[in-house]
Amino acid sequence: MRNETMAIHAGYEPEATTHAVAVPIYQTAAYAFDSADHGAALFNLEAEGFRYSRIANPTSAVLEKRISQLEGGVGALAVATGQAALHFAFVNVADHGGNIVSVPQLYGTTHTLLSHILPRQGITGRFAESDKPEAIEKLIDENTRAVFAETIGNPAGNVCDIEALAKIAHAHGVPLIVDNTVATPILLKPFDYGADIAVHSLTKFLGGHGTTLGGAIVDSGNFPWAKHADRFPAYNRPDTSYHGLVYAERFGRTAYIERARSVYQRTMGSVLSPFNAFLLLQGIETVALRMERHVENAQKVAEFLRKDPRVAWVNYTGFPDSPYYPLVQKYLGGNASSLFTFGIKGGMEAGKTFYDALKLITRLVNIGDAKSLACHPASTTHRQMSAEQQRIAGVLPETIRLSIGIEHSADIIEDIDQALDKACPSRLQAAE
Ligand SMILES: Cc1ncc(COP(=O)(O)O)c(C=O)c1O
C-alpha cells in the first residue's frame, strides 16, 4: 500500500462484533480472562491478546500498526508523549555506564534529556561538533549504545545523512535511532536508509491538529541484537524481571519493541489514552495530503521572506544554495521542511516586535499543526541551553522559527508582511 492508503486503512478492518467503520475507543483498564490458564498464557506472552491497558490497548494497537506500516517497521509502541518515546528508546539500549552519541541539532528538551537527566542515571549523552558523519564517529567508543539524530532537526532544519550515519553506527556494532517527527514517514522513511529505530512525537505533523499529545517508537527489526551480545546483554541474557525471558531468542526481529513494552511501558507506564489514540488516528488519515500543502506553502513563504529587504536571513533548506539542499533531494524527494527559521533586520528587539505583531500566525511552542505557528526558541524551547549550545543547535537571539500551516498561503504571507511593517516601519530604511 502507498502512504495515502496506509494513513487511512493500515492496522484496522471493521471489527467482528459491531462492524464499526471508525476505530472504536476501547476505554477499558483491563480485559477478562477465559480461565486461569488463559490469564497465565497472556502473562507468559504465549497467547495473543490484551490483559491490562498499561501494557496494550486495542485502540492504541491500531495506531501502533498504522505507524509501524507507514515506517515499514515490524512493530511499534505508542506512549503518552514524544519525550516518553525518546526516554524509552534510549534506556532500551543503554544502562549505567553506556553513552549515546548524538548530533548537536536537537529539540531543546531532548537535548536536556541527554545532557542532564539521563546522566543522573549513569547514561551519558555525547554531542558531536556537527551532524557530519565524521564528527559522530569520533565520539563512538566501546561504551556507546546508539547513535542518535533528528532526521530533520528542530529548529535548525538540518537534514541528516541517514545512510552515512547508519553505516558508521553499524560498523561499530550499535543501532541508529532517529527522531522522524518533523519529516514524518510521508516525506522520509529512515529504515530505507539503514536507521534501526524511529521515534515520533505524534503531537506534531502526524496528529496534525495541535489537540493531542502522543509518542511512538517504531522498530525496523533489522538490528542484530544477538550478534552484539556483549554490548547488549539485556537482549541476550535471561531477564530476571520477566521470569528469565531472553528477548533476542524469544522475539527475534521484534526483540527491541517487545522489550520496550514489557520492561519500560509495563513498569514506568507512560500510557497513551485510548481517546488520544483515536484522535491521533483521525489526524493521521490526512497526513499525506497535509504534508503536501505544508511543503508547498512553506516554499512560498520562504521565497517571500528571502526577497524582502526587511529580512536579514532565511534558513530554508529548499533554496539551492542551502548546504542541505542535496540531502533534501536525496532523502525528502525535494520536499523541504515547512519548519524553518529566519531573522529580521534589527536583531532581537525588532524580532520581538515582529513576533508580537503577528495576528493569524499563533505565538506558541509547538510545530506541525494545520495552523501556522511561530516561536522564539532562544527564550522558550531552547532556553536551557548555553548561548554556544544554542548557536550550534541553530538558535540565534533573533531567530524566529516558523511552522507553516495549511491555510491559504496568501493569508500567511499577508500576516507576515504586516508584522514586518510594524517591526521595520520603513522598507527603504531596511534596505539601507
Ligand atoms: C523533534 C521533536 N521530538 C520530540 C518532541 C517531544 O514531543 P512531545 O511534546 O510530544 O513530548 C518534540 C516537541 O516539540 C520535537 O519537536
The ligand as an ORCA input file, in Angstrom:
! r2SCAN-3c Opt
* xyz 0 1
  C      11.610     16.804     17.141
  C      10.818     16.636     18.394
  N      10.885     15.473     19.059
  C      10.207     15.260     20.200
  C       9.412     16.256     20.752
  C       8.688     15.997     22.034
  O       7.363     15.684     21.757
  P       6.182     15.796     22.834
  O       5.892     17.232     23.010
  O       5.073     15.021     22.180
  O       6.663     15.157     24.080
  C       9.295     17.472     20.093
  C       8.450     18.550     20.663
  O       8.443     19.673     20.192
  C      10.017     17.666     18.892
  O       9.947     18.819     18.213
*
